[in-house]
């Protein structure tokens, strides 16, 4: 039976046609879709069949059938209308506020994406498809979900956060996508890009190998990028364990690097492994170097304990400056600890290098000189500060003291490295 579709205009035609084709291949044409996914039907044959089916079933022209099949191909094999945004290497983040409002961060600047879904219905179908494709449940019991797609794109790992209308003020879902490059830049490339100069890179590599390191900054400031590059400089005879919430840290060649990621529980499942669980387990796995991708909770206590017992450690976290990273890590450690703040500050002596990132550049490097038992302050030496906007130069060196509440109390005379 041929069912001719009438609509107000071309955009509405294709939106309705695409929605109908998706519905049909999710129900009565699902066996064909499953054959293709199992490799029993080639991609070309599947798409040819879909074009013929659309033309005959919906009573449309060959050209219209080819166009709706092109949209259907993006939907099935990629990420529909946002596939060009995912393919663009200069775009790091995608935020879908509504079907007709897609925002991107390109080269560190936020802007309109210049594309949109054809309708609210198409956007909601897309969100459902993304969840199904990644085996994620977005029912009312799971209205906020975070998940990672490590398989779909050859160049990027995609980290998703979706919130459904149940918890949103407005009626549409929100979908945020962070793109993590598979071929992450190593130190030479970061030098070429201007994140840091060669002298600073050599200093950070040396300090990374000899003591524990905290890298802090805001969102999309380059924290993970720098940590990814630094860990690749570790010798092959160092056993490394990486724990992380999303698979953002990877390795290109290190022979003895293991990776664990957290597994959030859902409303239907009691099975979950958070960073605290896997950090505890990881510390029994005979490692020389322990890395937490991003500290967000009481896993900080186990990171701190590992570093305090002499194990080399590294982590990233959100903090507004290098010295404030200490306060932030202690705040997290107190979530699951009976230690006092003063006791935890003493333990923080083991994190000897503190790096602050801003706008994809190294902004500050502090050396932790230890806890002053008399003044009850942490003593720092400022090794580096980028004082020139847009460039990786400008050194300021001196001593800084920070008390238990993070108050700056003194600065000493500047001196050379």
N, C-alpha and C positions, 0 to 999 in steps of 0.2 A: 504493500500500500504506500503510495506516494503522498506525503504531507507537505504541501507548499506553505512556507512561512512568510507572512507579511509583516513588515515592520516600518517604523517611521523613517529610517535612513540607513546608510551603509553600516555605521558603527553599531546601531541597534541590531541590524541583521546579523552581523558576525558575532556579537555578544550572545545572542539567542542561539545561533547555530552552534557555536562552540560549546555553550552550556548543554545543549541537547546532545551533541556528539559525545561529550564527556559522560553524561548520564547514561547514554546507550552503551558505551564501552565499559561502564562500571556495572552494568546489569546484563542485559541480554546479549551483548557482544563481548562479555568478559572472557569467554574461552579463547577468543582470538588474541586478546591482550595477554593472557597467560601463556599462550603458545609463543608469542614474541619474547616475553620475558624469560622463558625457558630455553630460548635459542632454537625452537622448532620452526619459527617463522622469521625470516629476515626483516630488518628494519624497513627496507625498501618495499618488500611485499606487503608488510603490515600497513604502511602509509598509503600504498596504492589501493589496497582494499578499503581503507578508511575514506579515501577520496571518492571511490566508486559508490560506497555505501551512502555517503553524504549527498552525492548528486542524485542518486536514484530515490533515496528515502525522503529527502526534503524538497525535491523538485527544483533544484538550483542549477545554474549553468556550470560548465566545466571550470571556468575561471573562478567562480565563487567557491566551488568545491576545493580547488587547489589552495585558495587563500585560507579557508577555514581549516584545511588539513595542515597548512604551514603553522597556524596558531596551535593546532592540536599537537603537532610535533614538538613545539617548544614546551608545551604543557607536560607531555609524557616523558620526554627525554631530557628536559632541562628544568628551568624554573619560569616557564611561561613568559610573560611580558618583561619580567625583570632579568631575563637571561643576558641581554647586552650589558646591564649594570654589573652582573657577576663576572662577565668576561673582561670588563675594563680593569686593567691592572692599576690604574690610578685611583680607583674608587676603593676605599677601605671599609666603609659602613653604608648600609641601606636602612632607612627607617620608613615604613609604610604607615602613615597616619590614618589614611582612608583610601578608598579605591581611586580617588582622583587627586591624591596628595602624597607623592612619593619624594622623600628627601634623601640626599646622599652627602657623604663627606668625600671630597675629591681633593687630593694633595693637601689635606688638612683643613679645607674650607667647606663649610656646609652650604648647600645650594639645592634648588629644585632639580629633580631628575629629568624633567622634560618628557616624561612618559606617564601613562596612567592605565588603570584597568578600565574596561568599557562600562562597567556597571558595578554596583555593590554586590550583586549576585555573583558575578564572575570573580570578584575579589574573595568573597567568602568561599567559593568553590576552590580557589587557589590555596587558601589557608588550610582547608580540609585536606587537600591533596598533599601539601607539604607535610602535614602531620602524619598522614597515612604512609607516605613515602619513607618517612623516618621512623615509622613504627612507634608513634607517640599518640597518646590518648588526650584529646582536648575536650573532654566532657566537663560537666559542672564540677566534678570532683577534682579536676585538673585544669582549672581555668587559667593558670599561669604555668608555662612550661619552658624549660631551657634544654636544648639538645644540640647535637653536633652532627653534621653530614660530612664524613671523611671520604666519601666514595664518588660523588657525582661529578666533581670538577677536577680536571687534571692539574690545575694550577693553584687551587685554593681549598682549604678546609673551611667549611661554612658553619658558623656558630649562631644558632637561632635563639631568640627569646620571643615568645608569643603570649599575649594576654587577650582573653576572650571578653565579649561584651558583659558577661556576668560580673566582672570586676572593673570594667571600664565605665567612665561617666557617659560616653557616647555609645552608639549602637553597633559600631564596627570593631573588628579585632585590630590590635596593634601588632605589627610584626617588625622586629629589628634583626638585622643580619650583620655580623662581623665577619669579614673575609680575612682569613689567616693564610699568607702565602706558604705554599709547600716548599718552594725554593727560597727559603728565607735568606736574606743577605748576611754574609759573613763579615768579619771585621774589615777586610780590605774594601769591601763594597760600602760599608758604613762610613769609612774614611772618605771615600770618593763622594758620597752623598752629603758630606758635611756634618754628620752627627757628632763627630769628634775628630781631633787631629791625630797624627801618628804618635806623637809623644804621649798624649793622654791615653791612647789605645794600649800602648805598650805598658804604661803604668797600671792600667786597670787589669790587664791580663796577668801581670805579675802578682798583683794583690788578690785577684780572684783565685789563683792557684795556692796562695799561702794563708788565706784567712777567709772567714765567712763574710758574705756580702748581702746587703739589702739594696734593692733598686726600687725607687718610688717615683711617683708622679701622678698626674691626672689621667683621665680617659684618653686613649689613643695618643699618648705622649712618647711612645717608643720603649716602654719598660720591657715588654716581652721580646721585642726585636733585639734589644741589647743583650738580654739574658740568653737568648738563642745563640747569638754570635759568640758570647763569652764561653759558654759551655762547650762549644765546638773546639775551643783551644786547649781543652784538658787532654793530658796524655792518654794513650791507649791503655796503659796499665792502671788506670784509675777506674774503679767500679762505681757507677753513677746510678742513682734512682731518682726519677722525676715523678712527683705526684701533682695532679692538676685537675681542675674541674672540667675544663674543655681541652681538647687535644691541640693546643696551640704550640707547645714545645715539642719539637721532633729532632731527629738527628739525620745527618746526611751520610755519615760513615763511621761514627764511633762504635767499636766492636763490643763494648761492655756498658751499654746504657739501657736501662729498663724504664718503662713508662706505665704508670697506673693512673686511671681517671676515676672520678667519683661517679656513683650511680644513684641518682635521686629516686626515692620511692614515689609511687603514685597512689592515688586514692584506692585503687583496687589491689595494691600489692604492699606487703610489709617489707619487701626486700629493698634495702638501700645501703649504700656505702658512701659516706661522706669523706671529706678530706681528713678529718680526724681519724676515722677508722683505717683508711689506707695508709696514713702516716704512721700510725702505731704498728701496723703490719710491716710496713716498709723498713722500719728501723731494726727488724729482726732478720733482714735479708743480706747481711754481710756487705754493706756498701761503704765506700770511702768518701763519697760526696752525695749529699742529700739536697734535693731541690724541690721547693714548693712553687708551682706555677704562679699562683696569686693567693696570698693569705687573706682570708675573709672572716675567720672565726677562731674557735678555740684550738684548731690545729696549730696555732701559733705556739702554744705551750710545748708541744712535742718537737717542733722545729727548734725552739729555744733550748729545750733540754738536750737535744742532739748536739747543737753547737756548743753548749756549755760543758759537755763531756768530751769535747775535743774533736768531734766530727766536723769536717768542712761542710758548710751549708750555704745556700743562696735562695733568695725568694724575691718576689715583687709584691708591692702593696700600694694602696693609694695613700698619699701624704703630700702636704703642700710644700715641703722642703726636705733637704737631706737629713737634718737633725731631728725633724719632727717624725721621721720614720720610726725612730726608737720609741717614742711615746705611743705611736699607733700600734706597733707590734705588742708592746706591753699591755695596751688596752685589750687587744684580742686575747692575749694569753690569760688575762684575768677572768675571761668568761668561764673557763673551766678549771680554775686554779684556787688553791688555798694559800698560795704565796701572797705576801703583801706586795704593794706596788714597789716599795723600796727594795725588796728582795729580788723582784723581777728586773729592776733597773740594774742591780749588780750583775745579774746573769747576762745582761745585754752587752757586757764588756766583750763578749766573744765575737760579736759582729763588728769587725774592725773597719770595714769599708762601707760607706753610705753614699749612694748615688741618687741624685735627683734629676729627672728627665722633664723637659718642657718643649713642646712643639717639635718633637722628633729630634731633639738635640740634648746632649749632656749639659745640664745647667750648673750643677754643683757636685763636687766630690768632697766628702768629709772623712777624716780618719777618727775613729773612736779611740780616745786615749784612756778610757776607763772611768770607773766610778770613784769619785772623791768621797772617802768615808767621813771626812770632817765637814765639808760643806754640803754633802748629800746632793751632789750635782754630777752629771755626766760631763766629762771634758772632751772637747773635740778640737781637731786641727783642720782648718779649711785648706784643702790641697788645691782646689780648682774652683773657679767660678766663671761662667761665661757672662761677661759683662757687655758684650756687643750683640745687639739685636740682629738675628739672622745669620750669625756666624759662630764658628767653634773656636773662639780665641778669647784672650783676656784672662789672666790668672791673678787670683788674690789668695794669699796664704796667710793663715794666722790661727790663733787658738780661740775657741769658743766654749763656754760652759753653759749647760742647760740643766735646770733643776728637775725635780720629780714631776712638776706640773708643766714642764717645758719652757720655763722662763729663761730668756737670754740674759746672762748676768755679767758677761765680760767679753772683751775681744783684745787680743794682744797685738804686738807689733808685727807687721807683715814680714815674711821671710821667704827665701827661695825654696824651691823643691829640694 
